[in-house]
Amino acid sequence: MTGTLVLAGTPIGDIADAPPRLAEELTAADVVAAEDTRRLRRLTQALGVTPKGRVVSYFEGNEAARTPELVEELAGGARVLLVTDAGMPSVSDPGYRLVAAAVERDIRVTAVPGPSAVLTALALSGLPVDRFCFEGFLPRKAGERLARLREVAGERRTLVYFEAPHRLDDTLAAMAEVFGGERRAAVCRELTKTYEEVRRGPLAELAAWAAQGVRGEITVVVEGAPEKGAEEVGPEELVRRVRVREEAGERRKEAIAAVAVEAGLPKRVVFDAVVAAKKSP
């Protein structure tokens, strides 16, 4: 009999949001793998429980090395509980490697659902929630950040991002540049905590606000791209957009594909516009 891997959601701010099963699993697990053992200690003290099993650290720095150890524990019949600092393991936190390795060995994986900054921010944003995609953290380097944003410039689903407070102003400014300053967004700060704040508005306005300095845990929700048809984006505009991307260093093939996504048009339409412009005197 193999064991069970349990992924447990932990509070993102208010300790009262901890699911009742979390306390049960903390006392029942043979091994508790925690992103930060000190934070785990504070969590268990707040819940009034004491783990009976072995407590080990499981964070980005040792995730690759510790995964095989935990898989062997699971293969031997252990119940392993995985918790991160806040929210659900694997969602921009350690966990994916362990889940994938357990699945590969046909080991049962289950979860204790809990608070989620992604879903909480989405629900509070005031933006469409019927379709959305989670993009995690953007790259730190400006060029890479712009390139990543351009990849989803035409995405019509609502976008959700995590961001560090000291990079928020640069990120919002980059979003305004790529998506347009009038694109609606919401910056959700310190969710479920004492100083919770949700700031809503156009990206350009939010970027100016963030330039004054922002603190706390940040989740950014951005409205999806509006639908555009061929009648709204003419050939000259399509050619202009391709040229802007080429001047920024993109190859023509990638630039055409990206502009097609932005405009909601087949790539062939953009390609034909570029070819026609090249032939015209």
Buried (B, 14 or more C-beta within 10 A) or exposed (E): EBBBBBBBBBBBBEEEBBBEBBBEBBBBBBBBBBBBBEBBEEBBEEBEBEBEBEBBBBBEEEBEEBBEBBBEBBBEEBBBBBBBBBBBBBBBBBBBBBBEBBEEEEBEBEBBEBBBBBBBBBEBBEBBEEEBEBBEBBEEEEEEBBBBBBBBBBBBBBBBBBBEBEBBBBBBBBBBBBBBBEBBBBBBBBBBBEEBEBBBBBBBBBBBBBEEEBEBBBBBBBBBBEEBEEEEBEBEEBBBBBBEBBEEEBEEEBBBBBBBBBBBBEBEBBBEBBEEBEEEE
